[in-house]
Amino acid sequence: MMAVVTVLYFASLRDTRGLASEQVESSAPDLQALYAELQSRHGFSLPVNRLRVAMDGDFAGWGDGVRDGSEIAFIPPVSGG
């Protein structure tokens, strides 16, 4: 089943993608598969184990299902300045 979600990108992911957010249509069963799909499409270099993921404003697990209409944020580690 296809879900349409809003994906938010932060830090290096935003720089790589060139966008802070986008609407994505995906049949990924979980958040890890969604990231893998986007990683392949946009060339993200960070592996899943270096990221946090949030859905609808709350931190989520990589095995959580993708829900139609959700807002999903992929959050890389923030480097100190």
Secondary structure as GFF3:
##gff-version 3
##sequence-region A 1 81
A	DSSP	beta_strand	3	9	.	.	.	ID=ss1
A	DSSP	alpha_helix	11	17	.	.	.	ID=ss2
A	DSSP	beta_strand	21	26	.	.	.	ID=ss3
A	DSSP	alpha_helix	31	42	.	.	.	ID=ss4
A	DSSP	three_ten_helix	48	50	.	.	.	ID=ss5
A	DSSP	beta_strand	52	55	.	.	.	ID=ss6
A	DSSP	beta_strand	58	59	.	.	.	ID=ss7
A	DSSP	beta_strand	71	75	.	.	.	ID=ss8
###
